[in-house]
């Protein structure tokens, strides 16, 4: 099974790289065409560039995940949860071939991240409320 997963991962990686190349190529062509335009055209182009950069970051992260899975296949640790050490079910690996965690550990990590994110947001709201109260007093 690891060899067929490795082939799938290599295919996914190749497709992602081709997509990034195509986006880069079409974006550079659009930049050459869009030298003239009003402020709305410029704003739209800038927004599109930002979205493409965000997508590129996601694609780069996915390529890194794929590379990590290929390395785990090569070193014999593929399919083992990095958190608890149990085997990751084959169904999960077929759906998410670069999974590093079993479903239980992944859910726990996401729960912890959600709590941390909520805490940070609440802290920011408190700062805003405190700053607003100080401003009103002055």
C-alpha positions in Angstrom: 0.0 0.0 0.0 2.7 2.6 0.8 4.0 2.4 -2.8 0.6 3.1 -4.3 0.2 6.0 -1.9 3.7 7.3 -2.8 2.6 7.2 -6.5 -0.5 9.1 -5.6 1.5 11.7 -3.6 4.0 12.2 -6.4 1.1 12.7 -8.9 -0.5 15.2 -6.5 2.8 17.1 -6.1 3.3 17.2 -9.9 -0.2 18.5 -10.5 0.2 21.2 -7.8 3.5 22.4 -9.3 1.9 22.6 -12.7 -1.0 24.6 -11.4 1.4 27.0 -9.7 3.4 27.4 -12.9 0.2 28.0 -14.9 -1.1 30.6 -12.4 2.3 32.4 -12.4 2.4 32.4 -16.2 -1.1 33.7 -16.6 -0.6 36.3 -13.9 2.5 37.7 -15.6 0.7 37.8 -18.9 -2.2 39.7 -17.2 0.3 42.2 -15.6 1.7 43.0 -19.1 -1.8 43.6 -20.5 -3.1 45.6 -17.5 -0.6 48.4 -17.5 -3.4 50.9 -18.4 -6.6 51.2 -16.4 -8.5 53.3 -13.9 -8.2 53.1 -10.1 -10.8 50.4 -9.9 -8.9 48.2 -12.4 -5.7 48.7 -10.3 -7.5 47.8 -7.1 -9.0 44.7 -8.6 -5.6 43.6 -10.0 -4.0 44.2 -6.5 -6.8 42.1 -4.8 -6.3 39.3 -7.4 -2.5 39.3 -6.7 -3.1 39.1 -3.0 -5.5 36.2 -3.4 -3.0 34.4 -5.7 -0.3 34.9 -3.0 -2.5 33.4 -0.4 -3.3 30.5 -2.6 0.4 30.0 -3.4 1.1 29.8 0.4 -1.6 27.1 0.8 -0.2 25.2 -2.2 3.3 25.5 -0.8 2.1 24.1 2.5 0.4 21.3 0.7 3.6 20.5 -1.2 5.5 20.4 2.1 2.9 18.1 3.6 3.2 15.8 0.5 7.0 15.8 0.7 6.8 15.0 4.4 4.5 12.0 3.7 6.9 10.8 1.0 9.8 11.0 3.5 7.8 9.1 6.0 7.1 6.3 3.4 10.8 6.2 2.6 11.9 6.0 6.3 9.1 3.5 7.3 7.1 5.7 9.6 4.2 6.4 7.2 0.8 5.5 8.6 1.8 5.9 12.2 0.2 8.8 14.2 2.9 11.2 15.3 1.0 12.0 18.5 0.0 8.7 20.0 1.9 6.2 17.9 -1.1 4.1 16.7 -1.7 3.1 13.1 -3.7 5.6 11.1 -6.6 3.8 9.4 -6.1 3.0 5.7 -9.4 4.8 4.8 -8.1 8.0 6.4 -4.8 7.6 4.5 -6.6 7.1 1.2 -8.7 10.2 1.7 -5.9 12.3 3.2 -2.6 10.6 2.1 -0.4 13.1 3.9 -2.1 12.7 7.3 0.3 12.7 10.2 -2.3 12.2 12.9 -5.1 9.7 13.6 -8.6 11.2 13.7 -8.7 11.3 17.5 -5.4 13.2 17.8 -6.3 15.5 14.9 -9.6 16.4 16.6 -7.8 17.1 19.9 -5.2 19.3 18.1 -8.0 21.2 16.3 -9.9 21.6 19.6 -6.8 23.1 21.3 -6.1 25.4 18.4 -9.7 26.6 18.5 -9.5 27.3 22.2 -6.2 29.2 21.7 -7.7 31.2 18.8 -10.8 32.1 20.8 -8.6 33.2 23.8 -6.5 35.4 21.5 -9.6 37.0 20.0 -11.1 37.6 23.4 -7.9 39.2 24.6 -7.9 41.5 21.6 -11.5 42.5 22.3 -10.6 43.3 25.9 -7.7 45.5 24.7 -10.1 47.3 22.4 -12.7 47.8 25.1 -10.0 48.9 27.6 -8.6 51.4 25.0 -12.1 52.7 24.2 -12.8 53.2 27.9 -9.5 55.1 28.3 -10.3 57.3 25.3 -13.7 58.2 26.7 -12.2 59.2 30.0 -9.7 61.6 28.3 
